[in-house]
């Protein structure tokens, strides 16, 4: 209860004020406004000379024949399906080159709608439309979770929605407001943990033990992250998005963003380990009513050690899988392995994985000890039937030995 009150108080104190932030230059239109995108469908596509006057313009018939610009490009006629020019067409010319999109007839795309200095509306390719396939994938994910885990899985999905809402409504605006990253991340993380744990696993002592262990471990992760970033002088400027933040949102600390990322990134794996440890401790206490706290702790720790050994691989391999393009570039750059590992880009992930691993390892004994205390309140051992809620068994009556019917003379 005291921790919950402190979290609510922290959220009130750190709640971001309403403010208007100018749109950074890379994300604004020529007029300084936000980028607007519209739906489009490719109706025809060919390869031919670039330079048509209809490129990016709105028309209803056929595009103006191109002026030979000396090279060919991919020319796609796209119908505009939304916005003020819905029902008309535009021409998208894409010059050949690495990374350029390969449009096909019938594909749904997104078009950027902008206005040039003369007031003419211009359209250009923005991205592929992924709304329907993403909805199908997320829908299948939700259905599978609900089928296998039933109502508990549904509540876990609700917890995910709450976690995303906390990040969008509280954490990001608070960081943008200039608040210190560590308290913001700790308060946001605590709110997320309260929501996801109690929603998915119910309000009981077992969940409370996991929550206390996770909150303690999250605090340790915050402290370790701060010390590690200061020791290694990580800047985060090796990542393009961090450079953009420093250039266009100068009042936001890049180091603070790194700290917040480390803290929030550790919650998932900590939650997994702590709820497992709490469940193991309570199950051991329920199965053996005579088990002492020491026995419960030592038995649950055997489960925890196996969990730690497997989860450490998850931390490292998850980064290696996501960073394959970066590692591939380093492999052909001719740099020494020492320079690669100590460079800012890789060092950030090494520190992130190491801090997460330390917090993970320490969360196991912390949560197990808390669960052992709560599973055996007062340290009193009871029969397993009593732990399960059954009354104490009545001892059998004592039957006196039968006297012989023969009397001695």
C-alpha positions as CSV (number, residue, x, y, z in Angstrom):
1,X,0.0,0.0,0.0
2,X,2.8,2.4,0.9
3,X,4.6,1.8,-2.4
4,X,1.3,2.3,-4.3
5,X,0.7,5.7,-2.6
6,X,4.3,6.7,-3.3
7,X,3.9,5.8,-7.0
8,X,0.6,7.8,-7.3
9,X,2.3,10.8,-5.6
10,X,5.3,10.5,-7.9
11,X,3.0,10.4,-10.9
12,X,1.2,13.6,-9.7
13,X,4.4,15.4,-9.1
14,X,5.9,14.4,-12.5
15,X,2.8,14.8,-14.6
16,X,3.7,16.8,-17.7
17,X,2.4,20.2,-18.2
18,X,0.6,21.1,-21.5
19,X,3.1,22.5,-23.9
20,X,3.4,23.1,-27.6
21,X,6.7,21.8,-29.1
22,X,7.6,22.8,-32.7
23,X,7.7,20.0,-35.1
24,X,11.4,19.1,-35.8
25,X,12.6,20.1,-39.3
26,X,13.0,16.5,-40.7
27,X,9.3,15.8,-39.8
28,X,7.6,18.9,-41.1
29,X,6.4,20.0,-44.5
30,X,7.7,22.9,-46.5
31,X,5.1,25.1,-44.8
32,X,6.2,24.0,-41.4
33,X,3.3,21.8,-40.5
34,X,2.9,18.2,-39.8
35,X,3.2,15.6,-42.6
36,X,-0.1,14.4,-43.9
37,X,-0.4,11.0,-45.6
38,X,-3.2,9.6,-47.7
39,X,-4.1,6.1,-49.0
40,X,-3.3,5.2,-52.5
41,X,-3.4,2.1,-54.8
42,X,-1.0,1.4,-57.7
43,X,-3.0,0.8,-60.8
44,X,-0.2,0.6,-63.4
45,X,3.5,0.4,-63.4
46,X,6.3,0.4,-66.0
47,X,10.0,1.4,-66.6
48,X,10.7,4.4,-68.7
49,X,12.2,7.9,-69.0
50,X,11.9,10.1,-66.0
51,X,10.8,13.8,-66.0
52,X,7.1,13.8,-66.6
53,X,5.4,17.1,-65.6
54,X,2.6,15.0,-64.0
55,X,5.0,13.5,-61.4
56,X,3.5,14.2,-58.0
57,X,0.7,16.3,-59.5
58,X,-3.0,15.5,-59.4
59,X,-4.7,14.5,-62.7
60,X,-7.7,12.5,-63.8
61,X,-6.7,11.1,-67.2
62,X,-3.3,10.0,-68.3
63,X,0.0,11.6,-67.2
64,X,1.9,14.0,-69.4
65,X,4.5,12.2,-71.5
66,X,8.0,12.4,-69.9
67,X,10.9,14.5,-71.0
68,X,13.9,12.2,-71.4
69,X,16.1,13.0,-68.4
70,X,18.9,10.6,-69.6
71,X,17.9,7.7,-67.3
72,X,15.0,5.5,-66.7
73,X,12.9,5.2,-63.5
74,X,10.0,3.2,-62.2
75,X,6.8,5.0,-63.1
76,X,3.7,4.1,-61.2
77,X,0.2,5.6,-61.7
78,X,-1.5,5.7,-58.3
79,X,-5.1,6.4,-57.5
80,X,-5.6,8.6,-54.5
81,X,-8.1,6.9,-52.2
82,X,-8.4,9.4,-49.3
83,X,-8.1,13.1,-48.6
84,X,-9.3,16.2,-50.5
85,X,-8.2,14.7,-53.9
86,X,-9.8,11.2,-53.4
87,X,-10.8,9.6,-56.7
88,X,-8.0,11.3,-58.8
89,X,-4.6,10.1,-59.8
90,X,-0.9,11.0,-59.4
91,X,2.3,9.7,-60.9
92,X,5.1,8.4,-58.7
93,X,8.6,8.3,-60.3
94,X,11.2,6.4,-58.4
95,X,14.8,6.5,-59.6
96,X,16.8,3.3,-59.4
97,X,19.1,2.8,-56.5
98,X,19.7,0.7,-53.3
99,X,16.9,0.8,-50.8
100,X,14.3,2.2,-53.3
101,X,10.8,0.6,-53.0
102,X,9.7,-1.8,-55.7
103,X,6.0,-1.0,-56.4
104,X,3.7,-3.5,-58.0
105,X,0.3,-3.1,-59.6
106,X,-2.5,-3.6,-57.0
107,X,-0.4,-2.7,-54.0
108,X,-1.7,-0.3,-51.3
109,X,0.7,2.5,-50.4
110,X,0.8,5.7,-48.3
111,X,1.3,9.0,-50.1
112,X,2.7,12.2,-48.5
113,X,0.5,15.2,-49.3
114,X,2.2,18.5,-49.3
115,X,1.8,22.0,-50.8
116,X,4.7,23.7,-52.6
117,X,5.3,27.5,-52.4
118,X,3.1,28.1,-55.4
119,X,0.1,26.5,-53.6
120,X,0.0,23.4,-55.8
121,X,-0.7,20.1,-54.0
122,X,2.1,17.5,-54.4
123,X,2.1,13.8,-53.7
124,X,5.1,11.5,-53.1
125,X,5.6,7.9,-52.0
126,X,5.8,7.6,-48.2
127,X,5.6,3.9,-47.3
128,X,3.7,0.7,-48.0
129,X,0.3,0.4,-46.4
130,X,0.6,-2.2,-43.6
131,X,-2.6,-1.6,-41.7
132,X,-4.5,-4.8,-42.8
133,X,-1.6,-7.3,-42.5
134,X,-0.5,-5.9,-39.2
135,X,-4.1,-6.1,-37.9
136,X,-4.3,-9.7,-39.0
137,X,-1.0,-10.6,-37.3
138,X,-1.9,-8.8,-34.1
139,X,-5.4,-10.4,-34.2
140,X,-4.0,-13.9,-34.5
141,X,-1.6,-13.2,-31.7
142,X,-4.4,-12.1,-29.4
143,X,-6.7,-15.0,-30.3
144,X,-3.9,-17.6,-29.7
145,X,-3.1,-16.0,-26.3
146,X,-6.7,-16.0,-25.3
147,X,-7.3,-19.6,-26.4
148,X,-4.3,-21.0,-24.6
149,X,-4.3,-18.8,-21.5
150,X,-8.1,-18.1,-21.5
151,X,-9.2,-15.2,-19.3
152,X,-5.7,-14.8,-17.8
153,X,-4.3,-14.3,-21.3
154,X,-7.1,-11.7,-22.1
155,X,-6.2,-9.8,-18.9
156,X,-2.5,-9.9,-19.9
157,X,-3.4,-8.3,-23.2
158,X,-5.3,-5.6,-21.4
159,X,-2.2,-5.1,-19.3
160,X,-0.2,-4.6,-22.5
161,X,-2.6,-1.9,-23.6
162,X,-2.3,-0.2,-20.2
163,X,1.5,-0.3,-20.4
164,X,1.5,1.3,-23.9
165,X,-0.9,4.0,-22.6
166,X,1.4,4.7,-19.7
167,X,4.4,5.2,-22.1
168,X,2.4,7.4,-24.5
169,X,0.3,9.5,-22.0
170,X,2.8,9.9,-19.1
171,X,6.4,8.8,-19.8
172,X,7.1,10.4,-23.2
173,X,5.4,13.7,-22.4
174,X,7.2,13.9,-19.0
175,X,10.6,13.4,-20.7
176,X,9.6,15.9,-23.3
177,X,8.7,18.3,-20.5
178,X,12.3,18.1,-19.2
179,X,11.7,16.0,-16.1
180,X,14.6,13.8,-14.8
181,X,14.7,10.5,-16.6
182,X,15.3,8.2,-13.6
183,X,12.2,9.2,-11.5
184,X,10.0,9.3,-14.6
185,X,11.1,5.8,-15.7
186,X,10.7,4.4,-12.2
187,X,7.2,5.8,-11.7
188,X,6.2,4.7,-15.2
189,X,7.7,1.3,-14.6
190,X,6.0,0.9,-11.3
191,X,2.6,1.8,-12.8
192,X,3.1,-0.7,-15.6
193,X,4.1,-3.5,-13.1
194,X,1.1,-2.9,-10.9
195,X,-1.2,-3.1,-14.0
196,X,0.3,-6.1,-15.8
197,X,1.0,-8.2,-12.7
198,X,-2.3,-7.8,-11.0
199,X,-4.3,-8.0,-14.2
200,X,-2.7,-11.1,-15.4
201,X,-2.2,-13.0,-12.2
202,X,-4.9,-11.6,-9.8
203,X,-4.7,-9.8,-6.5
204,X,-3.1,-12.3,-4.1
205,X,0.0,-12.8,-1.9
206,X,1.8,-14.6,-4.7
207,X,1.4,-11.7,-7.1
208,X,2.3,-9.2,-4.4
209,X,5.5,-11.1,-3.7
210,X,6.4,-11.0,-7.4
211,X,5.6,-7.3,-7.5
212,X,7.8,-6.5,-4.5
213,X,10.7,-8.4,-6.0
214,X,10.3,-6.8,-9.4
215,X,10.0,-3.3,-8.0
216,X,13.2,-3.8,-5.9
217,X,15.0,-5.3,-8.9
218,X,13.9,-2.3,-11.1
219,X,15.4,0.1,-8.5
220,X,18.7,-1.9,-8.6
221,X,18.6,-1.8,-12.4
222,X,18.2,2.0,-12.3
223,X,21.1,2.4,-10.0
224,X,23.3,0.1,-12.0
225,X,22.4,1.8,-15.2
226,X,23.3,5.2,-13.9
227,X,26.7,3.9,-12.6
228,X,27.5,2.0,-15.8
229,X,26.6,4.9,-18.1
230,X,28.8,7.3,-16.1
231,X,31.7,4.8,-16.0
232,X,31.7,4.0,-19.7
233,X,30.9,7.6,-20.9
234,X,28.1,6.3,-23.2
235,X,26.6,9.1,-25.3
236,X,24.0,7.3,-27.5
237,X,25.0,9.5,-30.4
238,X,25.9,6.5,-32.5
239,X,22.2,6.0,-33.1
240,X,20.6,8.4,-35.7
241,X,17.4,8.9,-33.8
242,X,19.3,10.1,-30.7
243,X,21.3,12.5,-32.9
244,X,18.0,13.9,-34.2
245,X,16.7,14.3,-30.7
246,X,19.8,16.2,-29.6
247,X,19.7,18.5,-32.7
248,X,16.0,19.3,-32.6
249,X,14.8,18.7,-29.0
250,X,17.8,20.1,-27.2
251,X,16.2,20.3,-23.7
252,X,15.9,16.4,-23.7
253,X,18.9,14.6,-22.3
254,X,20.2,11.8,-24.5
255,X,21.8,10.2,-21.4
256,X,18.5,10.4,-19.7
257,X,16.8,8.6,-22.6
258,X,19.4,5.9,-22.4
259,X,18.7,5.5,-18.7
260,X,15.0,5.4,-19.2
261,X,15.4,2.8,-22.0
262,X,17.5,0.6,-19.8
263,X,15.0,0.7,-17.0
264,X,11.9,0.1,-19.1
265,X,13.7,-2.5,-21.2
266,X,14.4,-4.6,-18.1
267,X,10.8,-4.9,-16.9
268,X,9.8,-7.7,-19.3
269,X,12.4,-10.2,-18.3
270,X,12.3,-9.2,-14.6
271,X,8.5,-9.8,-14.6
272,X,8.9,-13.2,-16.2
273,X,11.5,-14.4,-13.6
274,X,9.9,-12.9,-10.5
275,X,6.4,-14.3,-11.1
276,X,8.0,-17.8,-11.7
277,X,9.9,-17.6,-8.5
278,X,6.9,-16.5,-6.4
279,X,4.8,-19.3,-7.9
280,X,7.5,-21.8,-7.2
281,X,7.8,-20.8,-3.6
282,X,4.1,-20.8,-2.9
283,X,3.7,-24.2,-4.6
284,X,6.4,-25.7,-2.5
285,X,4.8,-24.3,0.7
286,X,1.4,-25.6,-0.4
287,X,2.7,-29.1,-1.2
288,X,4.7,-29.5,2.0
289,X,3.0,-27.9,5.0
290,X,6.0,-28.8,7.2
291,X,8.6,-27.0,5.1
292,X,10.4,-24.2,6.8
293,X,11.1,-20.9,5.2
294,X,14.7,-22.0,4.7
295,X,13.6,-25.1,2.9
296,X,11.1,-23.2,0.7
297,X,13.9,-20.7,-0.2
298,X,16.5,-23.3,-1.1
299,X,14.0,-25.4,-3.1
300,X,12.7,-22.4,-5.1
301,X,16.3,-21.2,-5.7
302,X,17.1,-24.4,-7.5
303,X,14.3,-23.5,-10.0
304,X,15.6,-19.9,-10.1
305,X,19.2,-20.9,-11.0
306,X,17.9,-22.9,-14.0
307,X,15.8,-19.9,-15.0
308,X,18.7,-17.5,-14.8
309,X,20.9,-19.8,-16.9
310,X,18.4,-19.8,-19.7
311,X,17.3,-16.2,-19.6
312,X,20.9,-14.9,-19.9
313,X,21.0,-16.3,-23.4
314,X,17.7,-14.5,-24.1
315,X,19.2,-11.1,-23.2
316,X,22.3,-11.5,-25.4
317,X,20.8,-13.3,-28.4
318,X,17.9,-10.9,-28.6
319,X,20.4,-8.1,-29.2
320,X,22.5,-10.1,-31.6
321,X,19.5,-11.0,-33.7
322,X,18.3,-7.4,-33.9
323,X,21.7,-6.0,-34.6
324,X,22.7,-8.3,-37.4
325,X,22.9,-5.5,-40.0
326,X,25.2,-3.4,-37.7
327,X,27.4,-6.4,-36.9
328,X,27.6,-7.2,-40.6
329,X,28.8,-3.7,-41.4
330,X,31.4,-4.0,-38.7
331,X,32.6,-7.3,-40.0
332,X,33.6,-5.8,-43.4
333,X,34.9,-2.5,-42.0
334,X,38.3,-4.0,-41.2
335,X,38.2,-2.8,-37.6
336,X,39.7,-4.7,-34.7
337,X,37.3,-6.6,-32.5
338,X,38.3,-4.4,-29.6
339,X,37.3,-1.2,-31.4
340,X,34.0,-2.8,-32.4
341,X,33.1,-3.9,-28.9
342,X,34.2,-0.7,-27.2
343,X,32.5,1.6,-29.8
344,X,29.4,3.5,-28.6
345,X,26.9,1.5,-30.7
346,X,27.9,-1.9,-29.4
347,X,29.0,-0.8,-26.0
348,X,25.4,0.5,-25.3
349,X,24.0,-3.0,-25.9
350,X,26.7,-4.7,-23.9
351,X,26.0,-2.4,-21.0
352,X,22.2,-2.8,-21.4
353,X,22.6,-6.6,-21.5
354,X,25.0,-6.7,-18.5
355,X,22.8,-4.4,-16.4
356,X,19.8,-6.4,-17.3
357,X,21.6,-9.7,-16.4
358,X,22.7,-8.4,-13.0
359,X,19.3,-7.2,-12.1
360,X,17.8,-10.5,-13.3
361,X,20.3,-12.5,-11.2
362,X,19.6,-10.5,-8.1
363,X,15.8,-10.5,-8.6
364,X,15.8,-14.3,-8.1
365,X,17.0,-14.4,-4.4
366,X,15.1,-11.2,-3.6
367,X,11.8,-12.4,-4.9
368,X,12.3,-15.9,-3.5
369,X,13.0,-14.5,0.0
370,X,10.0,-12.3,-0.1
371,X,7.8,-15.1,-1.4
372,X,9.1,-17.5,1.3
373,X,8.2,-14.9,4.0
374,X,4.7,-14.4,2.6
375,X,4.0,-18.1,2.0
376,X,4.9,-19.0,5.5
377,X,3.7,-16.0,7.7
378,X,5.2,-16.1,11.2
379,X,7.4,-19.0,10.2
380,X,4.8,-21.5,11.4
381,X,4.7,-24.9,9.6
382,X,1.3,-26.4,9.0
383,X,0.0,-29.6,7.4
384,X,-0.5,-29.3,3.6
385,X,-4.3,-29.8,4.1
386,X,-4.5,-26.7,6.3
387,X,-2.5,-24.6,3.8
388,X,-5.0,-25.6,1.1
389,X,-7.8,-24.3,3.3
390,X,-9.0,-27.7,4.8
391,X,-9.5,-28.0,8.6
392,X,-6.9,-29.7,10.7
393,X,-7.4,-33.4,10.7
394,X,-9.0,-34.8,13.9
395,X,-6.6,-37.3,15.6
396,X,-8.0,-40.8,15.9
397,X,-9.5,-41.7,19.3
398,X,-7.3,-43.6,21.7
399,X,-8.8,-47.1,22.5
400,X,-7.9,-48.6,25.8
401,X,-6.6,-52.1,25.8
402,X,-9.3,-54.8,26.5
403,X,-9.0,-56.6,29.9
404,X,-9.0,-60.3,29.9
405,X,-12.2,-62.0,31.2
406,X,-10.3,-64.5,33.3
407,X,-9.7,-63.5,36.9
408,X,-6.7,-64.7,38.8
409,X,-7.4,-66.7,41.9
